[in-house]
Amino acid sequence: MKMNKELLKRAIQIADNCIDGGGGPFGAIIVRDGEIIAEGSNQVTKNNDPTAHAEIIAIRAAAEKLGTWDLSGCELYSSCEPCPMCLGAIYWAHIDQVYFAATHDDAKDAGFDDADLYDEIKKDSSLRSIQMKSALREDSIRILVKWKEKQDKNQY
């Protein structure tokens, strides 16, 4: 796949437009076969939703429009390198390619530093800065086994 700089410029334009509209400086679009399927702008402060990053908004809109959670065959263009949460969503959505403009270091310079999140992900849950404790593991494992054995599941 080859980057389309006009599509990347569109993601940057969305980022610029949302600054005064109540969001952070981030924009993203989902493209399939050269056609824009969905657009997303950062709406974290606008909607009081910490998960409302531009990439997440675009992924949700694309999945709804296409009627599937599996966005294989799609590309994501973002005004900035995706954060850990968005990166996880991109992998879960099976997006084939990501193109971005600014890097995570550029975002850090603007006050959006995700370095601690990358470090936290690598730690054992017992060592993370947010206290995490496990309980009732066997009860939950029974449900996971039930799912694993289910013959007619919609595997994702």
N, C-alpha and C positions, 0 to 999 in steps of 0.2 A: 504494500500500500504506500501511496505517496501523499505527503502532506499537501493540503490545499491551503495556501496562506490566506486566501480570501475568507475561508471559513474560520481560520484562527483570528483574523481581524474582526470577524463578527463576534466571536467570544469576547474579545477585548472591548469591543463597542458595548456589549451588554454590561460588562464590568463597569465601564465608565458611566453608563446610564443609570446604574443602580445606586451609585454613591449618594445622590441626592434623593433617591426614592426610598430610603430607609433600610438599605442593606450595605454590606461590606463590598469592597472593590473586586468582586469576582463574578465571572460569567462563564457559562459552558453551553455547548450544543452537542447533540447526538446526531450523527449522520449515518445514513445507510445508502449505499449505491449512489453517493454524491448528493443525496437529497437530505435536507434538514428535517429530522423527525421531531425533535424537541429542543427547546431552549430552557435555560435556567439561570436565574440570577440569585445572588446571595440574599436570603431573606431572614437571616438569624434575628436581627433586632426588630425588623418589621413585624415578624410573626411570633416573637418571643419563643423561637424554636431553635435550640442549639444544633439540631441536625439539618437545618435548612440551608446547607451549603449549595452553591450553584450546581455542582456536579450531581448531588443527590436530587435536587429539584428536577434537573434534566433527565436523570435516570427514571425517576418516578413518572414523569410525563411521557417519556418514550415507551416505557413498559405499558402504561395505560393505553396509549395510542395504538401500539402494536398488539395488544392483548396477550402479552407474554412477559414473564420475568426474564426470559433468556434473550439477551440482546446480542447474541452471536451475529457476526456480520456487520456490526455497528462500530463506528469510531466515535471517540469523544474528543472534542476540541475544548480546551480550557484556557482561560486567561492566565492561569497560574498552575504550577505543579500541584497535583492533588495532595491533600493532607492524608494522614493515616486512615481516618474514617472513610473518606471518599475513595481512597485507594482500595480499601476493603470492599466497598460497594461495587466498584468497577470490576473487581475480580469475581464477586458473587453474581454480577449481571452478565458475565462472560463477554464483555466488550473486547473486541479484537485489537484495537489500537488506541493509544492516547497520544495526543499532540498538545503541548502546552507552551505558553510564552514565558512568563516569569518563573523563576526557580523557587524552591522552598527557602533558599537563602535570601532572595529578593523579598519574599513575604516576611521573613524574620526581620529584615531591615525596616519594614513598614509596621512592625508590631505584632505580626502573626507568627509566633515561634512554636513549632511543633516538635522540636528536638526532644523535649521531655516525654512526649507521647511515644515517640519511637523507642526511647529507652525503657519506658514502662512496659511496653508490649513484650520486650525480651525477658523481663523478670518473671520469676515464679510468682504466682498469685499471692502467696504469703509475704512477698517482699515489696509489693507495690505500695505507692504512697497513699492510695485509698484502701482502707482496710477491707479485706475480702476473706470470708470464711465459708467453708463448704459444710453442708449438713444434708441429711436424708439422701445421700448419694445412691444407695441401693434402691430406694423407691423410684428415683428418676431413671436409673439404669434399666429398670424393668420396662419403662415406657420406651426407652431407646431400643431395647431388644425387640419389643413388640413392633416398633416401626421397621426395624431391620428385617423382620420375618414377614411383614405384610407383603402380599404378592401383588396387589393392585395399587401400590403407592405411586404418586407422581414425584419421582426422584428429581431433586434439584441439587 
